[in-house]
């Protein structure tokens, strides 16, 4: 999950009763920054946003450019 998605769904935040605080070394720098904000309770203690609570209209807007880019890359590779 990215920061924009998390912040856009503040009304759906809940509390994780037993949050994970493990190191996750395979995350990108942006993912690590957000994960650190979550595990160190910088937004609120034990913040949780379940994927199922992310609005579908939000997903469509966020994914549309990525899907379009992926399809053009696939088409270019097919033609090569």
mmCIF file of the N, C-alpha and C atoms, coordinates in Angstrom:
data_MODEL
# 
_entry.id   MODEL 
# 
loop_
_atom_site.group_PDB 
_atom_site.id 
_atom_site.type_symbol 
_atom_site.label_atom_id 
_atom_site.label_alt_id 
_atom_site.label_comp_id 
_atom_site.label_asym_id 
_atom_site.label_entity_id 
_atom_site.label_seq_id 
_atom_site.pdbx_PDB_ins_code 
_atom_site.Cartn_x 
_atom_site.Cartn_y 
_atom_site.Cartn_z 
_atom_site.occupancy 
_atom_site.B_iso_or_equiv 
_atom_site.pdbx_formal_charge 
_atom_site.auth_seq_id 
_atom_site.auth_comp_id 
_atom_site.auth_asym_id 
_atom_site.auth_atom_id 
_atom_site.pdbx_PDB_model_num 
ATOM 1   N N  . UNK A 1 1  ? 0.846   -1.174 0.000   1.00 0.00 ? 1  UNK A N  1 
ATOM 2   C CA . UNK A 1 1  ? 0.000   0.000  0.000   1.00 0.00 ? 1  UNK A CA 1 
ATOM 3   C C  . UNK A 1 1  ? 0.890   1.235  0.000   1.00 0.00 ? 1  UNK A C  1 
ATOM 4   N N  . UNK A 1 2  ? 0.430   2.278  -0.636  1.00 0.00 ? 2  UNK A N  1 
ATOM 5   C CA . UNK A 1 2  ? 1.200   3.512  -0.635  1.00 0.00 ? 2  UNK A CA 1 
ATOM 6   C C  . UNK A 1 2  ? 0.562   4.541  0.297   1.00 0.00 ? 2  UNK A C  1 
ATOM 7   N N  . UNK A 1 3  ? 1.317   5.596  0.567   1.00 0.00 ? 3  UNK A N  1 
ATOM 8   C CA . UNK A 1 3  ? 0.888   6.637  1.502   1.00 0.00 ? 3  UNK A CA 1 
ATOM 9   C C  . UNK A 1 3  ? -0.404  7.315  1.047   1.00 0.00 ? 3  UNK A C  1 
ATOM 10  N N  . UNK A 1 4  ? -0.518  7.629  -0.257  1.00 0.00 ? 4  UNK A N  1 
ATOM 11  C CA . UNK A 1 4  ? -1.723  8.296  -0.756  1.00 0.00 ? 4  UNK A CA 1 
ATOM 12  C C  . UNK A 1 4  ? -2.969  7.460  -0.493  1.00 0.00 ? 4  UNK A C  1 
ATOM 13  N N  . UNK A 1 5  ? -2.873  6.161  -0.720  1.00 0.00 ? 5  UNK A N  1 
ATOM 14  C CA . UNK A 1 5  ? -4.018  5.278  -0.484  1.00 0.00 ? 5  UNK A CA 1 
ATOM 15  C C  . UNK A 1 5  ? -4.374  5.246  0.992   1.00 0.00 ? 5  UNK A C  1 
ATOM 16  N N  . UNK A 1 6  ? -3.381  5.112  1.831   1.00 0.00 ? 6  UNK A N  1 
ATOM 17  C CA . UNK A 1 6  ? -3.632  5.096  3.271   1.00 0.00 ? 6  UNK A CA 1 
ATOM 18  C C  . UNK A 1 6  ? -4.333  6.377  3.721   1.00 0.00 ? 6  UNK A C  1 
ATOM 19  N N  . UNK A 1 7  ? -3.796  7.509  3.337   1.00 0.00 ? 7  UNK A N  1 
ATOM 20  C CA . UNK A 1 7  ? -4.349  8.783  3.790   1.00 0.00 ? 7  UNK A CA 1 
ATOM 21  C C  . UNK A 1 7  ? -5.721  9.080  3.185   1.00 0.00 ? 7  UNK A C  1 
ATOM 22  N N  . UNK A 1 8  ? -5.987  8.589  1.993   1.00 0.00 ? 8  UNK A N  1 
ATOM 23  C CA . UNK A 1 8  ? -7.284  8.810  1.347   1.00 0.00 ? 8  UNK A CA 1 
ATOM 24  C C  . UNK A 1 8  ? -8.406  7.999  1.997   1.00 0.00 ? 8  UNK A C  1 
ATOM 25  N N  . UNK A 1 9  ? -8.042  7.045  2.836   1.00 0.00 ? 9  UNK A N  1 
ATOM 26  C CA . UNK A 1 9  ? -9.038  6.155  3.434   1.00 0.00 ? 9  UNK A CA 1 
ATOM 27  C C  . UNK A 1 9  ? -9.056  6.243  4.956   1.00 0.00 ? 9  UNK A C  1 
ATOM 28  N N  . UNK A 1 10 ? -8.761  7.407  5.459   1.00 0.00 ? 10 UNK A N  1 
ATOM 29  C CA . UNK A 1 10 ? -8.688  7.647  6.902   1.00 0.00 ? 10 UNK A CA 1 
ATOM 30  C C  . UNK A 1 10 ? -9.973  7.222  7.621   1.00 0.00 ? 10 UNK A C  1 
ATOM 31  N N  . UNK A 1 11 ? -11.106 7.403  6.986   1.00 0.00 ? 11 UNK A N  1 
ATOM 32  C CA . UNK A 1 11 ? -12.373 7.028  7.638   1.00 0.00 ? 11 UNK A CA 1 
ATOM 33  C C  . UNK A 1 11 ? -12.512 5.522  7.837   1.00 0.00 ? 11 UNK A C  1 
ATOM 34  N N  . UNK A 1 12 ? -11.670 4.744  7.177   1.00 0.00 ? 12 UNK A N  1 
ATOM 35  C CA . UNK A 1 12 ? -11.725 3.286  7.288   1.00 0.00 ? 12 UNK A CA 1 
ATOM 36  C C  . UNK A 1 12 ? -10.609 2.706  8.159   1.00 0.00 ? 12 UNK A C  1 
ATOM 37  N N  . UNK A 1 13 ? -9.829  3.572  8.774   1.00 0.00 ? 13 UNK A N  1 
ATOM 38  C CA . UNK A 1 13 ? -8.765  3.084  9.642   1.00 0.00 ? 13 UNK A CA 1 
ATOM 39  C C  . UNK A 1 13 ? -9.359  2.376  10.847  1.00 0.00 ? 13 UNK A C  1 
ATOM 40  N N  . UNK A 1 14 ? -8.686  1.354  11.273  1.00 0.00 ? 14 UNK A N  1 
ATOM 41  C CA . UNK A 1 14 ? -9.060  0.667  12.505  1.00 0.00 ? 14 UNK A CA 1 
ATOM 42  C C  . UNK A 1 14 ? -7.779  0.422  13.299  1.00 0.00 ? 14 UNK A C  1 
ATOM 43  N N  . UNK A 1 15 ? -7.909  -0.360 14.355  1.00 0.00 ? 15 UNK A N  1 
ATOM 44  C CA . UNK A 1 15 ? -6.750  -0.605 15.214  1.00 0.00 ? 15 UNK A CA 1 
ATOM 45  C C  . UNK A 1 15 ? -6.345  -2.065 15.150  1.00 0.00 ? 15 UNK A C  1 
ATOM 46  N N  . UNK A 1 16 ? -5.051  -2.290 14.896  1.00 0.00 ? 16 UNK A N  1 
ATOM 47  C CA . UNK A 1 16 ? -4.467  -3.628 14.928  1.00 0.00 ? 16 UNK A CA 1 
ATOM 48  C C  . UNK A 1 16 ? -4.109  -3.932 16.375  1.00 0.00 ? 16 UNK A C  1 
ATOM 49  N N  . UNK A 1 17 ? -4.686  -4.998 16.916  1.00 0.00 ? 17 UNK A N  1 
ATOM 50  C CA . UNK A 1 17 ? -4.468  -5.315 18.328  1.00 0.00 ? 17 UNK A CA 1 
ATOM 51  C C  . UNK A 1 17 ? -3.062  -5.822 18.614  1.00 0.00 ? 17 UNK A C  1 
ATOM 52  N N  . UNK A 1 18 ? -2.470  -6.518 17.643  1.00 0.00 ? 18 UNK A N  1 
ATOM 53  C CA . UNK A 1 18 ? -1.104  -7.029 17.800  1.00 0.00 ? 18 UNK A CA 1 
ATOM 54  C C  . UNK A 1 18 ? -0.292  -6.664 16.560  1.00 0.00 ? 18 UNK A C  1 
ATOM 55  N N  . UNK A 1 19 ? 0.093   -5.400 16.431  1.00 0.00 ? 19 UNK A N  1 
ATOM 56  C CA . UNK A 1 19 ? 0.809   -4.978 15.220  1.00 0.00 ? 19 UNK A CA 1 
ATOM 57  C C  . UNK A 1 19 ? 2.191   -5.619 15.089  1.00 0.00 ? 19 UNK A C  1 
ATOM 58  N N  . UNK A 1 20 ? 2.587   -5.841 13.860  1.00 0.00 ? 20 UNK A N  1 
ATOM 59  C CA . UNK A 1 20 ? 3.911   -6.360 13.540  1.00 0.00 ? 20 UNK A CA 1 
ATOM 60  C C  . UNK A 1 20 ? 4.894   -5.201 13.518  1.00 0.00 ? 20 UNK A C  1 
ATOM 61  N N  . UNK A 1 21 ? 6.049   -5.426 14.066  1.00 0.00 ? 21 UNK A N  1 
ATOM 62  C CA . UNK A 1 21 ? 7.077   -4.393 14.078  1.00 0.00 ? 21 UNK A CA 1 
ATOM 63  C C  . UNK A 1 21 ? 8.395   -4.911 13.498  1.00 0.00 ? 21 UNK A C  1 
ATOM 64  N N  . UNK A 1 22 ? 8.320   -6.028 12.770  1.00 0.00 ? 22 UNK A N  1 
ATOM 65  C CA . UNK A 1 22 ? 9.508   -6.646 12.175  1.00 0.00 ? 22 UNK A CA 1 
ATOM 66  C C  . UNK A 1 22 ? 10.132  -5.743 11.118  1.00 0.00 ? 22 UNK A C  1 
ATOM 67  N N  . UNK A 1 23 ? 11.410  -5.934 10.894  1.00 0.00 ? 23 UNK A N  1 
ATOM 68  C CA . UNK A 1 23 ? 12.100  -5.290 9.774   1.00 0.00 ? 23 UNK A CA 1 
ATOM 69  C C  . UNK A 1 23 ? 11.643  -5.980 8.485   1.00 0.00 ? 23 UNK A C  1 
ATOM 70  N N  . UNK A 1 24 ? 11.435  -5.209 7.429   1.00 0.00 ? 24 UNK A N  1 
ATOM 71  C CA . UNK A 1 24 ? 11.080  -5.763 6.123   1.00 0.00 ? 24 UNK A CA 1 
ATOM 72  C C  . UNK A 1 24 ? 12.081  -5.224 5.100   1.00 0.00 ? 24 UNK A C  1 
ATOM 73  N N  . UNK A 1 25 ? 13.192  -5.903 4.913   1.00 0.00 ? 25 UNK A N  1 
ATOM 74  C CA . UNK A 1 25 ? 14.285  -5.369 4.093   1.00 0.00 ? 25 UNK A CA 1 
ATOM 75  C C  . UNK A 1 25 ? 14.019  -5.318 2.594   1.00 0.00 ? 25 UNK A C  1 
ATOM 76  N N  . UNK A 1 26 ? 13.008  -5.993 2.096   1.00 0.00 ? 26 UNK A N  1 
ATOM 77  C CA . UNK A 1 26 ? 12.772  -6.046 0.651   1.00 0.00 ? 26 UNK A CA 1 
ATOM 78  C C  . UNK A 1 26 ? 11.835  -4.953 0.134   1.00 0.00 ? 26 UNK A C  1 
ATOM 79  N N  . UNK A 1 27 ? 11.444  -4.027 0.985   1.00 0.00 ? 27 UNK A N  1 
ATOM 80  C CA . UNK A 1 27 ? 10.556  -2.950 0.559   1.00 0.00 ? 27 UNK A CA 1 
ATOM 81  C C  . UNK A 1 27 ? 11.337  -1.870 -0.185  1.00 0.00 ? 27 UNK A C  1 
ATOM 82  N N  . UNK A 1 28 ? 10.633  -1.148 -1.045  1.00 0.00 ? 28 UNK A N  1 
ATOM 83  C CA . UNK A 1 28 ? 11.241  0.012  -1.707  1.00 0.00 ? 28 UNK A CA 1 
ATOM 84  C C  . UNK A 1 28 ? 11.435  1.117  -0.658  1.00 0.00 ? 28 UNK A C  1 
ATOM 85  N N  . UNK A 1 29 ? 12.209  2.143  -0.967  1.00 0.00 ? 29 UNK A N  1 
ATOM 86  C CA . UNK A 1 29 ? 12.382  3.238  -0.004  1.00 0.00 ? 29 UNK A CA 1 
ATOM 87  C C  . UNK A 1 29 ? 11.050  3.892  0.408   1.00 0.00 ? 29 UNK A C  1 
ATOM 88  N N  . UNK A 1 30 ? 10.145  4.070  -0.554  1.00 0.00 ? 30 UNK A N  1 
ATOM 89  C CA . UNK A 1 30 ? 8.846   4.670  -0.245  1.00 0.00 ? 30 UNK A CA 1 
ATOM 90  C C  . UNK A 1 30 ? 8.022   3.755  0.661   1.00 0.00 ? 30 UNK A C  1 
ATOM 91  N N  . UNK A 1 31 ? 8.035   2.466  0.367   1.00 0.00 ? 31 UNK A N  1 
ATOM 92  C CA . UNK A 1 31 ? 7.316   1.499  1.194   1.00 0.00 ? 31 UNK A CA 1 
ATOM 93  C C  . UNK A 1 31 ? 7.912   1.428  2.596   1.00 0.00 ? 31 UNK A C  1 
ATOM 94  N N  . UNK A 1 32 ? 9.230   1.479  2.684   1.00 0.00 ? 32 UNK A N  1 
ATOM 95  C CA . UNK A 1 32 ? 9.894   1.444  3.990   1.00 0.00 ? 32 UNK A CA 1 
ATOM 96  C C  . UNK A 1 32 ? 9.517   2.660  4.829   1.00 0.00 ? 32 UNK A C  1 
ATOM 97  N N  . UNK A 1 33 ? 9.479   3.833  4.202   1.00 0.00 ? 33 UNK A N  1 
ATOM 98  C CA . UNK A 1 33 ? 9.111   5.051  4.932   1.00 0.00 ? 33 UNK A CA 1 
ATOM 99  C C  . UNK A 1 33 ? 7.698   4.936  5.497   1.00 0.00 ? 33 UNK A C  1 
ATOM 100 N N  . UNK A 1 34 ? 6.760   4.450  4.690   1.00 0.00 ? 34 UNK A N  1 
ATOM 101 C CA . UNK A 1 34 ? 5.385   4.299  5.169   1.00 0.00 ? 34 UNK A CA 1 
ATOM 102 C C  . UNK A 1 34 ? 5.297   3.215  6.234   1.00 0.00 ? 34 UNK A C  1 
ATOM 103 N N  . UNK A 1 35 ? 5.955   2.109  6.018   1.00 0.00 ? 35 UNK A N  1 
ATOM 104 C CA . UNK A 1 35 ? 5.947   1.021  7.001   1.00 0.00 ? 35 UNK A CA 1 
ATOM 105 C C  . UNK A 1 35 ? 6.511   1.500  8.336   1.00 0.00 ? 35 UNK A C  1 
ATOM 106 N N  . UNK A 1 36 ? 7.589   2.272  8.296   1.00 0.00 ? 36 UNK A N  1 
ATOM 107 C CA . UNK A 1 36 ? 8.148   2.809  9.537   1.00 0.00 ? 36 UNK A CA 1 
ATOM 108 C C  . UNK A 1 36 ? 7.157   3.741  10.229  1.00 0.00 ? 36 UNK A C  1 
ATOM 109 N N  . UNK A 1 37 ? 6.462   4.560  9.466   1.00 0.00 ? 37 UNK A N  1 
ATOM 110 C CA . UNK A 1 37 ? 5.435   5.426  10.060  1.00 0.00 ? 37 UNK A CA 1 
ATOM 111 C C  . UNK A 1 37 ? 4.357   4.600  10.750  1.00 0.00 ? 37 UNK A C  1 
ATOM 112 N N  . UNK A 1 38 ? 4.001   3.475  10.137  1.00 0.00 ? 38 UNK A N  1 
ATOM 113 C CA . UNK A 1 38 ? 2.971   2.612  10.730  1.00 0.00 ? 38 UNK A CA 1 
ATOM 114 C C  . UNK A 1 38 ? 3.497   1.878  11.957  1.00 0.00 ? 38 UNK A C  1 
ATOM 115 N N  . UNK A 1 39 ? 4.653   1.251  11.849  1.00 0.00 ? 39 UNK A N  1 
ATOM 116 C CA . UNK A 1 39 ? 5.125   0.434  12.963  1.00 0.00 ? 39 UNK A CA 1 
ATOM 117 C C  . UNK A 1 39 ? 5.608   1.258  14.147  1.00 0.00 ? 39 UNK A C  1 
ATOM 118 N N  . UNK A 1 40 ? 5.946   2.526  13.920  1.00 0.00 ? 40 UNK A N  1 
ATOM 119 C CA . UNK A 1 40 ? 6.336   3.397  15.029  1.00 0.00 ? 40 UNK A CA 1 
ATOM 120 C C  . UNK A 1 40 ? 5.196   4.328  15.442  1.00 0.00 ? 40 UNK A C  1 
ATOM 121 N N  . UNK A 1 41 ? 3.969   3.997  15.000  1.00 0.00 ? 41 UNK A N  1 
ATOM 122 C CA . UNK A 1 41 ? 2.739   4.678  15.447  1.00 0.00 ? 41 UNK A CA 1 
ATOM 123 C C  . UNK A 1 41 ? 2.746   6.183  15.197  1.00 0.00 ? 41 UNK A C  1 
ATOM 124 N N  . UNK A 1 42 ? 3.260   6.606  14.068  1.00 0.00 ? 42 UNK A N  1 
ATOM 125 C CA . UNK A 1 42 ? 3.335   8.042  13.769  1.00 0.00 ? 42 UNK A CA 1 
ATOM 126 C C  . UNK A 1 42 ? 1.989   8.624  13.344  1.00 0.00 ? 42 UNK A C  1 
ATOM 127 N N  . UNK A 1 43 ? 1.079   7.792  12.895  1.00 0.00 ? 43 UNK A N  1 
ATOM 128 C CA . UNK A 1 43 ? -0.268  8.265  12.549  1.00 0.00 ? 43 UNK A CA 1 
ATOM 129 C C  . UNK A 1 43 ? -1.206  8.097  13.735  1.00 0.00 ? 43 UNK A C  1 
ATOM 130 N N  . UNK A 1 44 ? -1.233  6.894  14.255  1.00 0.00 ? 44 UNK A N  1 
ATOM 131 C CA . UNK A 1 44 ? -2.019  6.543  15.439  1.00 0.00 ? 44 UNK A CA 1 
ATOM 132 C C  . UNK A 1 44 ? -1.544  5.165  15.887  1.00 0.00 ? 44 UNK A C  1 
ATOM 133 N N  . UNK A 1 45 ? -1.699  4.843  17.158  1.00 0.00 ? 45 UNK A N  1 
ATOM 134 C CA . UNK A 1 45 ? -1.249  3.529  17.639  1.00 0.00 ? 45 UNK A CA 1 
ATOM 135 C C  . UNK A 1 45 ? -1.977  2.380  16.943  1.00 0.00 ? 45 UNK A C  1 
ATOM 136 N N  . UNK A 1 46 ? -1.197  1.422  16.418  1.00 0.00 ? 46 UNK A N  1 
ATOM 137 C CA . UNK A 1 46 ? -1.752  0.210  15.834  1.00 0.00 ? 46 UNK A CA 1 
ATOM 138 C C  . UNK A 1 46 ? -2.618  0.429  14.606  1.00 0.00 ? 46 UNK A C  1 
ATOM 139 N N  . UNK A 1 47 ? -2.334  1.457  13.831  1.00 0.00 ? 47 UNK A N  1 
ATOM 140 C CA . UNK A 1 47 ? -3.177  1.762  12.664  1.00 0.00 ? 47 UNK A CA 1 
ATOM 141 C C  . UNK A 1 47 ? -3.258  0.574  11.717  1.00 0.00 ? 47 UNK A C  1 
ATOM 142 N N  . UNK A 1 48 ? -4.472  0.321  11.261  1.00 0.00 ? 48 UNK A N  1 
ATOM 143 C CA . UNK A 1 48 ? -4.728  -0.763 10.304  1.00 0.00 ? 48 UNK A CA 1 
ATOM 144 C C  . UNK A 1 48 ? -5.710  -0.263 9.247   1.00 0.00 ? 48 UNK A C  1 
ATOM 145 N N  . UNK A 1 49 ? -5.415  -0.581 8.000   1.00 0.00 ? 49 UNK A N  1 
ATOM 146 C CA . UNK A 1 49 ? -6.362  -0.360 6.902   1.00 0.00 ? 49 UNK A CA 1 
ATOM 147 C C  . UNK A 1 49 ? -6.418  -1.654 6.115   1.00 0.00 ? 49 UNK A C  1 
ATOM 148 N N  . UNK A 1 50 ? -7.532  -2.319 6.177   1.00 0.00 ? 50 UNK A N  1 
ATOM 149 C CA . UNK A 1 50 ? -7.687  -3.573 5.444   1.00 0.00 ? 50 UNK A CA 1 
ATOM 150 C C  . UNK A 1 50 ? -7.868  -3.279 3.959   1.00 0.00 ? 50 UNK A C  1 
ATOM 151 N N  . UNK A 1 51 ? -7.242  -4.096 3.117   1.00 0.00 ? 51 UNK A N  1 
ATOM 152 C CA . UNK A 1 51 ? -7.330  -3.909 1.669   1.00 0.00 ? 51 UNK A CA 1 
ATOM 153 C C  . UNK A 1 51 ? -8.769  -3.862 1.182   1.00 0.00 ? 51 UNK A C  1 
ATOM 154 N N  . UNK A 1 52 ? -9.617  -4.630 1.813   1.00 0.00 ? 52 UNK A N  1 
ATOM 155 C CA . UNK A 1 52 ? -11.019 -4.693 1.402   1.00 0.00 ? 52 UNK A CA 1 
ATOM 156 C C  . UNK A 1 52 ? -11.745 -3.373 1.598   1.00 0.00 ? 52 UNK A C  1 
ATOM 157 N N  . UNK A 1 53 ? -11.177 -2.488 2.405   1.00 0.00 ? 53 UNK A N  1 
ATOM 158 C CA . UNK A 1 53 ? -11.804 -1.200 2.685   1.00 0.00 ? 53 UNK A CA 1 
ATOM 159 C C  . UNK A 1 53 ? -11.390 -0.109 1.697   1.00 0.00 ? 53 UNK A C  1 
ATOM 160 N N  . UNK A 1 54 ? -10.424 -0.395 0.834   1.00 0.00 ? 54 UNK A N  1 
ATOM 161 C CA . UNK A 1 54 ? -9.992  0.579  -0.168  1.00 0.00 ? 54 UNK A CA 1 
ATOM 162 C C  . UNK A 1 54 ? -11.081 0.655  -1.234  1.00 0.00 ? 54 UNK A C  1 
ATOM 163 N N  . UNK A 1 55 ? -11.512 1.875  -1.512  1.00 0.00 ? 55 UNK A N  1 
ATOM 164 C CA . UNK A 1 55 ? -12.624 2.071  -2.454  1.00 0.00 ? 55 UNK A CA 1 
ATOM 165 C C  . UNK A 1 55 ? -12.258 1.626  -3.877  1.00 0.00 ? 55 UNK A C  1 
ATOM 166 N N  . UNK A 1 56 ? -13.204 0.985  -4.530  1.00 0.00 ? 56 UNK A N  1 
ATOM 167 C CA . UNK A 1 56 ? -12.976 0.496  -5.888  1.00 0.00 ? 56 UNK A CA 1 
ATOM 168 C C  . UNK A 1 56 ? -12.728 1.645  -6.856  1.00 0.00 ? 56 UNK A C  1 
ATOM 169 N N  . UNK A 1 57 ? -13.460 2.750  -6.718  1.00 0.00 ? 57 UNK A N  1 
ATOM 170 C CA . UNK A 1 57 ? -13.236 3.887  -7.612  1.00 0.00 ? 57 UNK A CA 1 
ATOM 171 C C  . UNK A 1 57 ? -11.812 4.442  -7.440  1.00 0.00 ? 57 UNK A C  1 
ATOM 172 N N  . UNK A 1 58 ? -11.283 4.402  -6.224  1.00 0.00 ? 58 UNK A N  1 
ATOM 173 C CA . UNK A 1 58 ? -9.896  4.820  -5.981  1.00 0.00 ? 58 UNK A CA 1 
ATOM 174 C C  . UNK A 1 58 ? -8.933  3.892  -6.733  1.00 0.00 ? 58 UNK A C  1 
ATOM 175 N N  . UNK A 1 59 ? -9.176  2.598  -6.618  1.00 0.00 ? 59 UNK A N  1 
ATOM 176 C CA . UNK A 1 59 ? -8.320  1.620  -7.294  1.00 0.00 ? 59 UNK A CA 1 
ATOM 177 C C  . UNK A 1 59 ? -8.315  1.819  -8.803  1.00 0.00 ? 59 UNK A C  1 
ATOM 178 N N  . UNK A 1 60 ? -9.489  2.033  -9.380  1.00 0.00 ? 60 UNK A N  1 
ATOM 179 C CA . UNK A 1 60 ? -9.567  2.216  -10.834 1.00 0.00 ? 60 UNK A CA 1 
ATOM 180 C C  . UNK A 1 60 ? -8.739  3.408  -11.281 1.00 0.00 ? 60 UNK A C  1 
ATOM 181 N N  . UNK A 1 61 ? -8.850  4.509  -10.578 1.00 0.00 ? 61 UNK A N  1 
ATOM 182 C CA . UNK A 1 61 ? -8.094  5.717  -10.941 1.00 0.00 ? 61 UNK A CA 1 
ATOM 183 C C  . UNK A 1 61 ? -6.594  5.481  -10.785 1.00 0.00 ? 61 UNK A C  1 
ATOM 184 N N  . UNK A 1 62 ? -6.199  4.801  -9.716  1.00 0.00 ? 62 UNK A N  1 
ATOM 185 C CA . UNK A 1 62 ? -4.780  4.558  -9.458  1.00 0.00 ? 62 UNK A CA 1 
ATOM 186 C C  . UNK A 1 62 ? -4.182  3.539  -10.427 1.00 0.00 ? 62 UNK A C  1 
ATOM 187 N N  . UNK A 1 63 ? -4.945  2.524  -10.779 1.00 0.00 ? 63 UNK A N  1 
ATOM 188 C CA . UNK A 1 63 ? -4.419  1.444  -11.610 1.00 0.00 ? 63 UNK A CA 1 
ATOM 189 C C  . UNK A 1 63 ? -4.495  1.720  -13.105 1.00 0.00 ? 63 UNK A C  1 
ATOM 190 N N  . UNK A 1 64 ? -5.410  2.551  -13.535 1.00 0.00 ? 64 UNK A N  1 
ATOM 191 C CA . UNK A 1 64 ? -5.608  2.780  -14.968 1.00 0.00 ? 64 UNK A CA 1 
ATOM 192 C C  . UNK A 1 64 ? -4.315  3.166  -15.695 1.00 0.00 ? 64 UNK A C  1 
ATOM 193 N N  . UNK A 1 65 ? -3.563  4.163  -15.231 1.00 0.00 ? 65 UNK A N  1 
ATOM 194 C CA . UNK A 1 65 ? -2.325  4.505  -15.952 1.00 0.00 ? 65 UNK A CA 1 
ATOM 195 C C  . UNK A 1 65 ? -1.310  3.364  -15.945 1.00 0.00 ? 65 UNK A C  1 
ATOM 196 N N  . UNK A 1 66 ? -1.240  2.627  -14.869 1.00 0.00 ? 66 UNK A N  1 
ATOM 197 C CA . UNK A 1 66 ? -0.289  1.516  -14.788 1.00 0.00 ? 66 UNK A CA 1 
ATOM 198 C C  . UNK A 1 66 ? -0.679  0.390  -15.736 1.00 0.00 ? 66 UNK A C  1 
ATOM 199 N N  . UNK A 1 67 ? -1.959  0.101  -15.811 1.00 0.00 ? 67 UNK A N  1 
ATOM 200 C CA . UNK A 1 67 ? -2.414  -0.958 -16.709 1.00 0.00 ? 67 UNK A CA 1 
ATOM 201 C C  . UNK A 1 67 ? -2.191  -0.564 -18.161 1.00 0.00 ? 67 UNK A C  1 
ATOM 202 N N  . UNK A 1 68 ? -2.448  0.682  -18.465 1.00 0.00 ? 68 UNK A N  1 
ATOM 203 C CA . UNK A 1 68 ? -2.236  1.171  -19.829 1.00 0.00 ? 68 UNK A CA 1 
ATOM 204 C C  . UNK A 1 68 ? -0.753  1.091  -20.189 1.00 0.00 ? 68 UNK A C  1 
ATOM 205 N N  . UNK A 1 69 ? 0.126   1.461  -19.256 1.00 0.00 ? 69 UNK A N  1 
ATOM 206 C CA . UNK A 1 69 ? 1.574   1.389  -19.488 1.00 0.00 ? 69 UNK A CA 1 
ATOM 207 C C  . UNK A 1 69 ? 2.012   -0.060 -19.671 1.00 0.00 ? 69 UNK A C  1 
ATOM 208 N N  . UNK A 1 70 ? 1.507   -0.966 -18.830 1.00 0.00 ? 70 UNK A N  1 
ATOM 209 C CA . UNK A 1 70 ? 1.860   -2.379 -18.948 1.00 0.00 ? 70 UNK A CA 1 
ATOM 210 C C  . UNK A 1 70 ? 1.426   -2.953 -20.285 1.00 0.00 ? 70 UNK A C  1 
ATOM 211 N N  . UNK A 1 71 ? 0.244   -2.590 -20.753 1.00 0.00 ? 71 UNK A N  1 
ATOM 212 C CA . UNK A 1 71 ? -0.242  -3.143 -22.022 1.00 0.00 ? 71 UNK A CA 1 
ATOM 213 C C  . UNK A 1 71 ? 0.575   -2.608 -23.189 1.00 0.00 ? 71 UNK A C  1 
ATOM 214 N N  . UNK A 1 72 ? 1.007   -1.352 -23.127 1.00 0.00 ? 72 UNK A N  1 
ATOM 215 C CA . UNK A 1 72 ? 1.831   -0.834 -24.226 1.00 0.00 ? 72 UNK A CA 1 
ATOM 216 C C  . UNK A 1 72 ? 3.215   -1.475 -24.217 1.00 0.00 ? 72 UNK A C  1 
ATOM 217 N N  . UNK A 1 73 ? 3.755   -1.768 -23.045 1.00 0.00 ? 73 UNK A N  1 
ATOM 218 C CA . UNK A 1 73 ? 5.035   -2.461 -22.942 1.00 0.00 ? 73 UNK A CA 1 
ATOM 219 C C  . UNK A 1 73 ? 4.917   -3.872 -23.493 1.00 0.00 ? 73 UNK A C  1 
ATOM 220 N N  . UNK A 1 74 ? 3.838   -4.551 -23.166 1.00 0.00 ? 74 UNK A N  1 
ATOM 221 C CA . UNK A 1 74 ? 3.609   -5.911 -23.663 1.00 0.00 ? 74 UNK A CA 1 
ATOM 222 C C  . UNK A 1 74 ? 3.465   -5.906 -25.171 1.00 0.00 ? 74 UNK A C  1 
ATOM 223 N N  . UNK A 1 75 ? 2.741   -4.921 -25.710 1.00 0.00 ? 75 UNK A N  1 
ATOM 224 C CA . UNK A 1 75 ? 2.551   -4.826 -27.146 1.00 0.00 ? 75 UNK A CA 1 
ATOM 225 C C  . UNK A 1 75 ? 3.867   -4.542 -27.848 1.00 0.00 ? 75 UNK A C  1 
ATOM 226 N N  . UNK A 1 76 ? 4.698   -3.676 -27.292 1.00 0.00 ? 76 UNK A N  1 
ATOM 227 C CA . UNK A 1 76 ? 6.000   -3.390 -27.870 1.00 0.00 ? 76 UNK A CA 1 
ATOM 228 C C  . UNK A 1 76 ? 6.883   -4.629 -27.902 1.00 0.00 ? 76 UNK A C  1 
ATOM 229 N N  . UNK A 1 77 ? 6.850   -5.384 -26.826 1.00 0.00 ? 77 UNK A N  1 
ATOM 230 C CA . UNK A 1 77 ? 7.656   -6.606 -26.749 1.00 0.00 ? 77 UNK A CA 1 
ATOM 231 C C  . UNK A 1 77 ? 7.176   -7.634 -27.764 1.00 0.00 ? 77 UNK A C  1 
ATOM 232 N N  . UNK A 1 78 ? 5.849   -7.706 -27.980 1.00 0.00 ? 78 UNK A N  1 
ATOM 233 C CA . UNK A 1 78 ? 5.303   -8.662 -28.938 1.00 0.00 ? 78 UNK A CA 1 
ATOM 234 C C  . UNK A 1 78 ? 5.726   -8.305 -30.361 1.00 0.00 ? 78 UNK A C  1 
ATOM 235 N N  . UNK A 1 79 ? 5.795   -7.023 -30.647 1.00 0.00 ? 79 UNK A N  1 
ATOM 236 C CA . UNK A 1 79 ? 6.152   -6.582 -32.005 1.00 0.00 ? 79 UNK A CA 1 
ATOM 237 C C  . UNK A 1 79 ? 7.648   -6.683 -32.280 1.00 0.00 ? 79 UNK A C  1 
ATOM 238 N N  . UNK A 1 80 ? 8.450   -6.752 -31.255 1.00 0.00 ? 80 UNK A N  1 
ATOM 239 C CA . UNK A 1 80 ? 9.926   -6.776 -31.426 1.00 0.00 ? 80 UNK A CA 1 
ATOM 240 C C  . UNK A 1 80 ? 10.423  -8.109 -31.925 1.00 0.00 ? 80 UNK A C  1 
# 
